[in-house]
Amino acid sequence: MTDAVGAASAKLAQAIADVQTAGKGLIEAALAAAQPVTPDPVPEPTPDPAPVPPAASLPLTTEVINAYDKSLMLPMSELIVADRVVVQLATGQAVNVLGVVEVQPLANRDPMLLLAIDQTIANPGKVVGKPATVRERYAKPAPTLAPQPVPETPVVVTPADPKPDPVAGPAVLRNIPFLGINLAAHSNANQVLPGEAGTHFKWPSRADVRLYVRDLGVRLIRFPYALQRATLIDSTGLPVKGGQLDPTFVAKMKTVLGWIREDSNGEALVIFDPHHYWRIYRNQTALVDGAQADRRAAAGR
């Protein structure tokens, strides 16, 4: 009997142990179910890279921080290089940059540039705090495009007249027969003999000959002249013996004839008219005096 009781006790103890083990498992499972579920971490999105600002280039707009004597202080910029740039100030003054030094004036301030320039700032108060423009010191010329070849256009040449008019101008009177002009000024004021050229009489001018002969084409010219102005005069007012011509008259006449020949290409005809009506003195002629003497003789006077 004792053995049966021992065996029963051993089975009971094993059953109790089994119950305790199963209860412990249930408790752990219940505790695990009661804990909050932690979700898996969500990866943060990768931010887009910051845009890269475009590289600065000249011309550069900046601001003058300070100015005194022959120096300027500007914000930091790699584009400002000595002997390569010019600073155009708000006053219109343009200064060449001779030297550049980087300075750190105060804490918590960006570095600045101290520029040595070639001119004195006349009025710093008008440029400090004002905009300025930095540009290249030696401007590069804009590229020139090569000219495009132009196709040749044939030139039509009209054959010249085999007999061109040698005289310029319209020559509207050239082909009218027996049409001419009087160059009558030498015989004027015959009450004053011999008189003075330009005061009592005149010669045809170069403009007169050019107008009538070259421009209008006159080819027939009558030239009246005073005999007393064409010949040498003695003390009595009469032509000298032999009718010697006055050298001044001859020289001037050759000049006028030369103009006429040049402007007409030698085509003009000149009629010389000794325009004194056979008078030696005013209102007297040998022919008139002889006729009056004949009438007086016929009348028996």
C-alpha atoms as a printed R data frame, in Angstrom:
    type eleno elety resid chain resno      x       y        z
1   ATOM     1    CA   MET     A     1  0.000   0.000    0.000
2   ATOM     2    CA   THR     A     2  2.798   2.249    0.837
3   ATOM     3    CA   ASP     A     3  4.154   1.834   -2.693
4   ATOM     4    CA   ALA     A     4  0.819   2.754   -4.247
5   ATOM     5    CA   VAL     A     5  0.583   5.895   -2.189
6   ATOM     6    CA   GLY     A     6  4.153   6.908   -3.200
7   ATOM     7    CA   ALA     A     7  3.391   6.358   -6.868
8   ATOM     8    CA   ALA     A     8  0.190   8.387   -6.629
9   ATOM     9    CA   SER     A     9  2.032  11.198   -4.846
10  ATOM    10    CA   ALA     A    10  4.690  11.245   -7.570
11  ATOM    11    CA   LYS     A    11  2.079  11.505  -10.327
12  ATOM    12    CA   LEU     A    12  0.321  14.308   -8.488
13  ATOM    13    CA   ALA     A    13  3.530  16.238   -8.098
14  ATOM    14    CA   GLN     A    14  4.255  15.805  -11.835
15  ATOM    15    CA   ALA     A    15  0.767  17.002  -12.716
16  ATOM    16    CA   ILE     A    16  1.184  20.075  -10.516
17  ATOM    17    CA   ALA     A    17  4.528  20.829  -12.171
18  ATOM    18    CA   ASP     A    18  2.987  20.480  -15.601
19  ATOM    19    CA   VAL     A    19  0.151  22.847  -14.630
20  ATOM    20    CA   GLN     A    20  2.651  25.415  -13.337
21  ATOM    21    CA   THR     A    21  4.683  25.250  -16.551
22  ATOM    22    CA   ALA     A    22  1.590  25.658  -18.727
23  ATOM    23    CA   GLY     A    23  0.322  28.540  -16.578
24  ATOM    24    CA   LYS     A    24  3.675  30.311  -16.864
25  ATOM    25    CA   GLY     A    25  3.518  30.052  -20.657
26  ATOM    26    CA   LEU     A    26 -0.001  31.425  -20.719
27  ATOM    27    CA   ILE     A    27  0.997  34.358  -18.554
28  ATOM    28    CA   GLU     A    28  3.938  35.215  -20.776
29  ATOM    29    CA   ALA     A    29  1.728  34.993  -23.856
30  ATOM    30    CA   ALA     A    30 -0.874  37.274  -22.250
31  ATOM    31    CA   LEU     A    31  1.771  39.791  -21.249
32  ATOM    32    CA   ALA     A    32  3.206  39.766  -24.735
33  ATOM    33    CA   ALA     A    33 -0.234  40.364  -26.265
34  ATOM    34    CA   ALA     A    34 -0.846  43.259  -23.896
35  ATOM    35    CA   GLN     A    35  2.323  45.143  -25.065
36  ATOM    36    CA   PRO     A    36  1.710  47.895  -27.798
37  ATOM    37    CA   VAL     A    37  2.988  46.975  -31.227
38  ATOM    38    CA   THR     A    38  5.772  49.278  -32.369
39  ATOM    39    CA   PRO     A    39  5.551  49.818  -36.154
40  ATOM    40    CA   ASP     A    40  8.646  49.533  -38.287
41  ATOM    41    CA   PRO     A    41 10.385  52.913  -38.704
42  ATOM    42    CA   VAL     A    42  9.505  54.677  -41.971
43  ATOM    43    CA   PRO     A    43 12.634  55.985  -43.759
44  ATOM    44    CA   GLU     A    44 12.665  59.750  -44.127
45  ATOM    45    CA   PRO     A    45 12.585  61.046  -47.753
46  ATOM    46    CA   THR     A    46 15.884  62.229  -49.100
47  ATOM    47    CA   PRO     A    47 15.721  66.019  -49.659
48  ATOM    48    CA   ASP     A    48 16.434  67.340  -53.157
49  ATOM    49    CA   PRO     A    49 19.872  68.888  -53.529
50  ATOM    50    CA   ALA     A    50 19.889  72.676  -53.152
51  ATOM    51    CA   PRO     A    51 20.080  74.465  -56.503
52  ATOM    52    CA   VAL     A    52 23.531  75.716  -57.418
53  ATOM    53    CA   PRO     A    53 23.462  79.453  -58.053
54  ATOM    54    CA   PRO     A    54 24.799  80.423  -61.470
55  ATOM    55    CA   ALA     A    55 28.364  81.584  -61.594
56  ATOM    56    CA   ALA     A    56 28.585  85.358  -61.392
57  ATOM    57    CA   SER     A    57 30.069  87.291  -64.280
58  ATOM    58    CA   LEU     A    58 30.877  90.847  -65.186
59  ATOM    59    CA   PRO     A    59 29.403  93.386  -65.239
60  ATOM    60    CA   LEU     A    60 28.680  93.028  -61.504
61  ATOM    61    CA   THR     A    61 26.311  95.276  -59.548
62  ATOM    62    CA   THR     A    62 27.521  95.822  -55.973
63  ATOM    63    CA   GLU     A    63 27.370  98.447  -53.191
64  ATOM    64    CA   VAL     A    64 30.024 100.798  -51.876
65  ATOM    65    CA   ILE     A    65 30.546 100.149  -48.128
66  ATOM    66    CA   ASN     A    66 33.083 102.887  -47.567
67  ATOM    67    CA   ALA     A    67 35.195 105.319  -49.559
68  ATOM    68    CA   TYR     A    68 38.057 107.629  -48.696
69  ATOM    69    CA   ASP     A    69 40.944 109.206  -50.543
70  ATOM    70    CA   LYS     A    70 42.048 106.661  -53.176
71  ATOM    71    CA   SER     A    71 40.383 103.559  -51.759
72  ATOM    72    CA   LEU     A    72 37.027 101.810  -51.820
73  ATOM    73    CA   MET     A    73 35.534  99.072  -49.657
74  ATOM    74    CA   LEU     A    74 33.203  96.637  -51.411
75  ATOM    75    CA   PRO     A    75 31.581  93.311  -50.555
76  ATOM    76    CA   MET     A    76 33.621  90.183  -51.168
77  ATOM    77    CA   SER     A    77 33.676  89.021  -54.785
78  ATOM    78    CA   GLU     A    78 36.090  86.849  -56.737
79  ATOM    79    CA   LEU     A    79 35.365  88.876  -59.853
80  ATOM    80    CA   ILE     A    80 37.148  91.963  -58.562
81  ATOM    81    CA   VAL     A    81 40.767  91.552  -59.642
82  ATOM    82    CA   ALA     A    82 43.487  94.195  -59.637
83  ATOM    83    CA   ASP     A    83 44.390  95.762  -62.997
84  ATOM    84    CA   ARG     A    84 41.464  93.994  -64.676
85  ATOM    85    CA   VAL     A    85 38.312  95.817  -63.624
86  ATOM    86    CA   VAL     A    86 36.852  99.317  -63.457
87  ATOM    87    CA   VAL     A    87 34.326 100.460  -60.825
88  ATOM    88    CA   GLN     A    88 31.626 102.817  -62.090
89  ATOM    89    CA   LEU     A    89 30.344 104.858  -59.134
90  ATOM    90    CA   ALA     A    90 26.895 106.399  -58.651
91  ATOM    91    CA   THR     A    91 28.326 109.837  -59.459
92  ATOM    92    CA   GLY     A    92 29.447 108.628  -62.869
93  ATOM    93    CA   GLN     A    93 33.120 108.544  -61.912
94  ATOM    94    CA   ALA     A    94 34.937 105.462  -63.196
95  ATOM    95    CA   VAL     A    95 38.054 104.332  -61.323
96  ATOM    96    CA   ASN     A    96 40.610 101.657  -62.188
97  ATOM    97    CA   VAL     A    97 41.344  99.032  -59.526
98  ATOM    98    CA   LEU     A    98 45.102  98.891  -58.862
99  ATOM    99    CA   GLY     A    99 45.138  96.574  -55.838
100 ATOM   100    CA   VAL     A   100 42.780  94.282  -53.863
101 ATOM   101    CA   VAL     A   101 43.117  93.207  -50.201
102 ATOM   102    CA   GLU     A   102 40.672  90.978  -48.270
103 ATOM   103    CA   VAL     A   103 39.827  92.393  -44.822
104 ATOM   104    CA   GLN     A   104 37.727  91.230  -41.832
105 ATOM   105    CA   PRO     A   105 36.596  94.472  -40.187
106 ATOM   106    CA   LEU     A   106 34.352  93.128  -37.360
107 ATOM   107    CA   ALA     A   107 33.274  89.827  -35.851
108 ATOM   108    CA   ASN     A   108 30.199  88.182  -37.324
109 ATOM   109    CA   ARG     A   109 30.654  90.175  -40.526
110 ATOM   110    CA   ASP     A   110 31.380  88.840  -43.952
111 ATOM   111    CA   PRO     A   111 34.820  89.537  -45.307
112 ATOM   112    CA   MET     A   112 35.187  92.611  -47.487
113 ATOM   113    CA   LEU     A   113 37.550  93.879  -50.143
114 ATOM   114    CA   LEU     A   114 39.666  96.999  -49.771
115 ATOM   115    CA   LEU     A   115 40.480  98.386  -53.215
116 ATOM   116    CA   ALA     A   116 43.317 100.723  -54.113
117 ATOM   117    CA   ILE     A   117 42.146 102.918  -57.012
118 ATOM   118    CA   ASP     A   118 43.822 105.396  -59.356
119 ATOM   119    CA   GLN     A   119 41.667 108.444  -58.520
120 ATOM   120    CA   THR     A   120 40.606 110.379  -55.460
121 ATOM   121    CA   ILE     A   121 36.923 110.166  -54.551
122 ATOM   122    CA   ALA     A   122 35.818 113.797  -54.675
123 ATOM   123    CA   ASN     A   123 32.693 113.416  -52.547
124 ATOM   124    CA   PRO     A   124 32.559 110.091  -50.654
125 ATOM   125    CA   GLY     A   125 29.130 110.911  -49.200
126 ATOM   126    CA   LYS     A   126 27.596 110.608  -52.650
127 ATOM   127    CA   VAL     A   127 28.925 107.095  -53.302
128 ATOM   128    CA   VAL     A   128 28.874 105.337  -49.888
129 ATOM   129    CA   GLY     A   129 25.797 103.128  -49.596
130 ATOM   130    CA   LYS     A   130 25.056 103.636  -53.293
131 ATOM   131    CA   PRO     A   131 25.174 101.013  -56.033
132 ATOM   132    CA   ALA     A   132 28.259 100.636  -58.181
133 ATOM   133    CA   THR     A   133 29.014  98.614  -61.290
134 ATOM   134    CA   VAL     A   134 32.153  96.556  -61.788
135 ATOM   135    CA   ARG     A   135 33.069  95.899  -65.409
136 ATOM   136    CA   GLU     A   136 36.066  94.743  -67.372
137 ATOM   137    CA   ARG     A   137 38.823  97.271  -67.642
138 ATOM   138    CA   TYR     A   138 39.538  96.485  -71.239
139 ATOM   139    CA   ALA     A   139 36.319  95.809  -73.081
140 ATOM   140    CA   LYS     A   140 36.558  93.034  -75.600
141 ATOM   141    CA   PRO     A   141 35.251  93.922  -79.044
142 ATOM   142    CA   ALA     A   142 32.152  92.099  -80.108
143 ATOM   143    CA   PRO     A   143 32.851  89.368  -82.615
144 ATOM   144    CA   THR     A   144 32.394  90.546  -86.158
145 ATOM   145    CA   LEU     A   145 30.639  88.204  -88.482
146 ATOM   146    CA   ALA     A   146 32.392  87.618  -91.733
147 ATOM   147    CA   PRO     A   147 30.534  89.301  -94.576
148 ATOM   148    CA   GLN     A   148 28.658  86.953  -96.781
149 ATOM   149    CA   PRO     A   149 29.763  86.985 -100.394
150 ATOM   150    CA   VAL     A   150 27.398  88.949 -102.576
151 ATOM   151    CA   PRO     A   151 26.700  87.395 -105.935
152 ATOM   152    CA   GLU     A   152 27.968  89.537 -108.743
153 ATOM   153    CA   THR     A   153 25.331  91.202 -110.841
154 ATOM   154    CA   PRO     A   154 26.258  91.767 -114.461
155 ATOM   155    CA   VAL     A   155 26.526  95.435 -115.274
156 ATOM   156    CA   VAL     A   156 24.928  96.534 -118.498
157 ATOM   157    CA   VAL     A   157 26.976  99.325 -120.010
158 ATOM   158    CA   THR     A   158 25.237 101.518 -122.516
159 ATOM   159    CA   PRO     A   159 27.606 102.361 -125.364
160 ATOM   160    CA   ALA     A   160 28.596 105.986 -125.399
161 ATOM   161    CA   ASP     A   161 27.551 108.343 -128.133
162 ATOM   162    CA   PRO     A   162 30.309 108.176 -130.747
163 ATOM   163    CA   LYS     A   163 30.061 111.948 -131.091
164 ATOM   164    CA   PRO     A   164 29.298 113.314 -127.638
165 ATOM   165    CA   ASP     A   165 28.625 116.976 -127.151
166 ATOM   166    CA   PRO     A   166 31.980 118.404 -126.093
167 ATOM   167    CA   VAL     A   167 30.248 121.250 -124.255
168 ATOM   168    CA   ALA     A   168 28.532 120.576 -120.918
169 ATOM   169    CA   GLY     A   169 25.012 121.808 -120.243
170 ATOM   170    CA   PRO     A   170 21.787 121.750 -122.231
171 ATOM   171    CA   ALA     A   171 23.111 123.858 -125.136
172 ATOM   172    CA   VAL     A   172 19.513 124.679 -126.058
173 ATOM   173    CA   LEU     A   173 20.513 127.480 -128.467
174 ATOM   174    CA   ARG     A   174 23.300 125.679 -130.252
175 ATOM   175    CA   ASN     A   175 21.433 124.446 -133.294
176 ATOM   176    CA   ILE     A   176 19.359 127.560 -133.991
177 ATOM   177    CA   PRO     A   177 20.920 129.300 -137.031
178 ATOM   178    CA   PHE     A   178 21.620 133.051 -136.959
179 ATOM   179    CA   LEU     A   179 20.728 133.223 -133.258
180 ATOM   180    CA   GLY     A   180 23.297 134.976 -131.144
181 ATOM   181    CA   ILE     A   181 23.924 137.508 -128.397
182 ATOM   182    CA   ASN     A   182 25.502 140.948 -127.990
183 ATOM   183    CA   LEU     A   183 28.216 141.198 -125.406
184 ATOM   184    CA   ALA     A   184 27.737 144.970 -125.436
185 ATOM   185    CA   ALA     A   185 29.302 146.733 -122.480
186 ATOM   186    CA   HIS     A   186 32.697 147.869 -123.742
187 ATOM   187    CA   SER     A   187 31.188 150.679 -125.838
188 ATOM   188    CA   ASN     A   188 29.017 152.151 -123.081
189 ATOM   189    CA   ALA     A   189 29.395 155.739 -121.788
190 ATOM   190    CA   ASN     A   190 31.182 156.984 -124.923
191 ATOM   191    CA   GLN     A   191 30.874 160.535 -123.658
192 ATOM   192    CA   VAL     A   192 33.841 159.683 -121.389
193 ATOM   193    CA   LEU     A   193 36.733 158.566 -123.520
194 ATOM   194    CA   PRO     A   194 38.710 156.511 -123.060
195 ATOM   195    CA   GLY     A   195 37.085 156.068 -119.630
196 ATOM   196    CA   GLU     A   196 37.903 153.569 -116.894
197 ATOM   197    CA   ALA     A   197 37.026 149.879 -116.957
198 ATOM   198    CA   GLY     A   198 34.597 148.968 -114.195
199 ATOM   199    CA   THR     A   199 33.386 152.568 -113.897
200 ATOM   200    CA   HIS     A   200 32.420 153.793 -117.368
201 ATOM   201    CA   PHE     A   201 32.383 150.456 -119.191
202 ATOM   202    CA   LYS     A   202 32.978 146.769 -118.452
203 ATOM   203    CA   TRP     A   203 34.308 143.657 -120.054
204 ATOM   204    CA   PRO     A   204 32.316 140.398 -120.268
205 ATOM   205    CA   SER     A   205 32.976 138.304 -117.156
206 ATOM   206    CA   ARG     A   206 33.881 134.625 -116.983
207 ATOM   207    CA   ALA     A   207 30.389 133.920 -115.644
208 ATOM   208    CA   ASP     A   208 28.783 135.743 -118.615
209 ATOM   209    CA   VAL     A   209 30.664 133.623 -121.142
210 ATOM   210    CA   ARG     A   210 30.000 130.394 -119.227
211 ATOM   211    CA   LEU     A   211 26.253 131.059 -119.058
212 ATOM   212    CA   TYR     A   212 25.649 131.955 -122.700
213 ATOM   213    CA   VAL     A   213 28.293 129.906 -124.478
214 ATOM   214    CA   ARG     A   214 28.677 126.761 -122.380
215 ATOM   215    CA   ASP     A   215 25.296 126.403 -120.656
216 ATOM   216    CA   LEU     A   216 22.945 127.815 -123.317
217 ATOM   217    CA   GLY     A   217 25.007 126.822 -126.340
218 ATOM   218    CA   VAL     A   218 25.234 130.206 -128.087
219 ATOM   219    CA   ARG     A   219 27.556 129.971 -131.090
220 ATOM   220    CA   LEU     A   220 27.214 133.476 -132.614
221 ATOM   221    CA   ILE     A   221 28.510 136.453 -130.621
222 ATOM   222    CA   ARG     A   222 28.666 140.139 -131.566
223 ATOM   223    CA   PHE     A   223 31.220 142.122 -129.615
224 ATOM   224    CA   PRO     A   224 30.826 145.925 -129.954
225 ATOM   225    CA   TYR     A   225 33.830 147.884 -128.720
226 ATOM   226    CA   ALA     A   226 34.758 151.568 -128.579
227 ATOM   227    CA   LEU     A   227 37.536 152.485 -131.004
228 ATOM   228    CA   GLN     A   228 38.913 155.106 -128.632
229 ATOM   229    CA   ARG     A   229 39.333 152.359 -125.977
230 ATOM   230    CA   ALA     A   230 40.950 149.919 -128.382
231 ATOM   231    CA   THR     A   231 43.698 152.178 -129.715
232 ATOM   232    CA   LEU     A   232 46.298 154.385 -128.166
233 ATOM   233    CA   ILE     A   233 45.123 158.028 -127.893
234 ATOM   234    CA   ASP     A   234 47.372 161.059 -128.317
235 ATOM   235    CA   SER     A   235 47.170 164.279 -126.365
236 ATOM   236    CA   THR     A   236 44.387 165.608 -128.615
237 ATOM   237    CA   GLY     A   237 42.161 162.632 -127.880
238 ATOM   238    CA   LEU     A   238 42.645 161.134 -131.343
239 ATOM   239    CA   PRO     A   239 44.095 157.697 -132.119
240 ATOM   240    CA   VAL     A   240 47.835 157.835 -132.693
241 ATOM   241    CA   LYS     A   241 49.123 157.547 -136.206
242 ATOM   242    CA   GLY     A   242 49.049 154.043 -137.542
243 ATOM   243    CA   GLY     A   243 46.145 153.106 -135.284
244 ATOM   244    CA   GLN     A   244 48.312 151.225 -132.823
245 ATOM   245    CA   LEU     A   245 46.175 149.070 -130.536
246 ATOM   246    CA   ASP     A   246 46.255 149.485 -126.766
247 ATOM   247    CA   PRO     A   247 48.179 146.519 -125.225
248 ATOM   248    CA   THR     A   248 45.730 146.420 -122.287
249 ATOM   249    CA   PHE     A   249 42.804 146.089 -124.728
250 ATOM   250    CA   VAL     A   250 44.591 143.358 -126.684
251 ATOM   251    CA   ALA     A   251 45.411 141.324 -123.564
252 ATOM   252    CA   LYS     A   252 41.861 141.518 -122.206
253 ATOM   253    CA   MET     A   253 40.352 140.659 -125.586
254 ATOM   254    CA   LYS     A   254 42.570 137.561 -125.829
255 ATOM   255    CA   THR     A   255 41.370 136.464 -122.398
256 ATOM   256    CA   VAL     A   256 37.680 136.785 -123.364
257 ATOM   257    CA   LEU     A   257 38.273 135.001 -126.678
258 ATOM   258    CA   GLY     A   258 40.024 132.200 -124.799
259 ATOM   259    CA   TRP     A   259 36.944 131.726 -122.593
260 ATOM   260    CA   ILE     A   260 34.673 131.632 -125.648
261 ATOM   261    CA   ARG     A   261 36.901 129.126 -127.435
262 ATOM   262    CA   GLU     A   262 37.089 126.884 -124.350
263 ATOM   263    CA   ASP     A   263 33.360 126.895 -123.601
264 ATOM   264    CA   SER     A   264 32.342 126.317 -127.244
265 ATOM   265    CA   ASN     A   265 35.079 123.847 -128.116
266 ATOM   266    CA   GLY     A   266 36.179 126.281 -130.820
267 ATOM   267    CA   GLU     A   267 32.751 126.355 -132.499
268 ATOM   268    CA   ALA     A   268 31.612 129.916 -131.675
269 ATOM   269    CA   LEU     A   269 31.872 132.762 -134.192
270 ATOM   270    CA   VAL     A   270 32.688 136.264 -132.952
271 ATOM   271    CA   ILE     A   271 31.748 139.450 -134.858
272 ATOM   272    CA   PHE     A   272 34.002 142.362 -133.893
273 ATOM   273    CA   ASP     A   273 32.139 145.652 -134.214
274 ATOM   274    CA   PRO     A   274 34.090 148.919 -133.847
275 ATOM   275    CA   HIS     A   275 31.146 150.653 -132.300
276 ATOM   276    CA   HIS     A   276 31.996 154.349 -132.712
277 ATOM   277    CA   TYR     A   277 29.766 155.233 -135.711
278 ATOM   278    CA   TRP     A   278 32.783 156.691 -137.522
279 ATOM   279    CA   ARG     A   279 32.966 159.356 -134.856
280 ATOM   280    CA   ILE     A   280 36.222 160.651 -133.518
281 ATOM   281    CA   TYR     A   281 34.442 163.082 -131.212
282 ATOM   282    CA   ARG     A   282 30.932 162.744 -129.896
283 ATOM   283    CA   ASN     A   283 28.241 163.686 -132.477
284 ATOM   284    CA   GLN     A   284 30.860 164.274 -135.163
285 ATOM   285    CA   THR     A   285 32.005 162.130 -138.050
286 ATOM   286    CA   ALA     A   286 34.102 162.822 -141.139
287 ATOM   287    CA   LEU     A   287 31.314 161.498 -143.343
288 ATOM   288    CA   VAL     A   288 28.759 163.893 -141.868
289 ATOM   289    CA   ASP     A   289 31.111 166.851 -142.078
290 ATOM   290    CA   GLY     A   290 31.934 166.026 -145.727
291 ATOM   291    CA   ALA     A   291 28.267 165.724 -146.673
292 ATOM   292    CA   GLN     A   292 27.476 169.073 -145.105
293 ATOM   293    CA   ALA     A   293 30.338 170.709 -146.976
294 ATOM   294    CA   ASP     A   294 29.071 169.263 -150.260
295 ATOM   295    CA   ARG     A   295 25.602 170.655 -149.596
296 ATOM   296    CA   ARG     A   296 26.944 174.082 -148.759
297 ATOM   297    CA   ALA     A   297 29.001 174.118 -151.979
298 ATOM   298    CA   ALA     A   298 25.998 173.072 -154.039
299 ATOM   299    CA   ALA     A   299 23.964 175.865 -152.535
300 ATOM   300    CA   GLY     A   300 26.653 178.418 -153.450
301 ATOM   301    CA   ARG     A   301 27.358 179.375 -149.901
